[in-house]
Amino acid sequence: MTQSAPTYDLVLLLDPQADGSAREKIAADTQATVEAQAELVRHDVWGERPLAYPIERKASAEYHLYQFRGGGAELLNGLDRTLRITDGVLRFRLIKLKAGVPDAPDMRVNATSPAARQTDSEPTPAPAEAPAPQEELAAAAPSPQGETS
């Protein structure tokens, strides 16, 4: 039984204050490095998003997701070294995905929400039946003991 090549996730956080052409060059160089030694499965540009905590006194970063299959220790070590010393890279995370992990969500800037993807041809669920008015509930309730009408 042969095992398929492992799939890796690389999330790259770029400094939004860096020059736009510098950020594009970092993203293009990363993609070229991956494509030269592995199969690029996916590259999503998630755009500028706020950080959970400041990194180098920056409150936001430009996010990129790369998923690739294959490659070896040489590719992983090369990416690790290059991204650590490249100006404009705030953080990166490179992990090996376990088999059966679902696909990453579509978080691109221009992605539509699930509600916006619903078409008009789909039936809309009927609203829940309104509760009975208070008077009807009171009439249906048994009268307390000792009370005469």
N, C-alpha and C positions, 0 to 999 in steps of 0.2 A: 504494500500500500504506500503510495507516494503522498507526501504532504504538499499542499499548495504553499506558495510563497506567503510569508506573513505580510499583513497590512499594517501600515504605520500612519499615525496622525501627527502632523506638525502644525501647531497653532503658533502663529507669529504675530507679535504685538510691535507695531512700528510707532515711532515718535511722530505725532501729528504736526509738531512744530518744525520737523525737518522739511527740507525742500521737497516738493512734489516729485520732481524728477529723481531725487535720491531714493525716495520710498519706492517708486516704480522700478528703479534699477535693482534694489534689494529683492523685491518680489520676483522680478524677471530672472535674476541670477539664481535665486533659490529654486525656481521652477526649472531652469535649465540644468542645474546640478542634479535635481531629482530625475528629470527625464533622461539624462545621460546614463544613469546607472540603474534605473528602476522604471516601473510602469506607473505613470501618474494617473490615478483614478479620478481625482477631483481637486479642483482649486476654486474655493469660494472666497470672494472678497466680502467680508461682513461690514466693512466701513468703519467709521469712527464711532466708538462706543465708550461710555464712562467706565472707569476702572473701579473695582471694589474698594481699593485703597490706593493712595498715591504711590507712583513709582518715579523716582528721580524728580519729585515735585511736579509730576504731571498727573492730571485728573482724568485724562482720556487717552485712548490709543486707537490706531487703525489696525483692525484684526484681519488676518488671512488664515484660512484653513487649507492645508494641503493633505490629501490622502494619497498614499502611494503603496504599491505592492512590489515586493522584492527588494533588491538592494542588499548590501551586506554590511559588515562592520565598517568597511572602508567608507561607504556613503554616510552612515550614521555618525562616525567619528569626524568626517569632513564637515558635515552640516553643523555638528556641535561646535567644532573649533571656529568655523567661519562666522556663525551667528553670534558667538560670544564676543568676538573682537570687532564686529561690524558696528560702526557708528550709526545710530538711528534705530537700532533694535533695542526695545525696552525689555522685552522678555520673549522667550519661546518655550514651547513644551513639545517634546518629541517622545511619543509612547508607541509601544507595540500593542495593537488591538487583539483581544482574545477572539477566538472563533465564535461566531454567533452574535457578536455585538451589532445592534441595529445601526442603520445609516445615521449619519449626523443630520440634525434638523436643518432645514433651509432657513438660514438666518441672514441671508443677503439683504442688503439695504432695500432693493427693489422687490423683494419677495412679498407676496400678498398673504394676508392672514387667512386662516381657514374659513372664517365667516365671509370674507370677501370672495372666496373661491366658490361659494355656494351659488348655483345658477338659479335663475328665475323659474326654470322648468321643474325643479325639484319641489315636491309638495312641502308646504310649511306645516309644522305640527299644529294641531288644533289647540287653542288655549284651554287651560284647565277649566272645568266647570266652576262657576262662581259659587261661593258658599251661600247657603240660605240666609235671608235677612233675619235679623235678631227677633222680630215679631213672630215669624213662623217657628223659630226654635222654641220660643217661650210657649206658644200654643201647643206644640207637640209634647212638651215636657209635662209629666204628671204633676198635679197640684200637691203642695205639701200637706201633710196630715193636719187635721184640725181646722182647716180653712174651708169655709162653705161658700158656695157661689150664689 
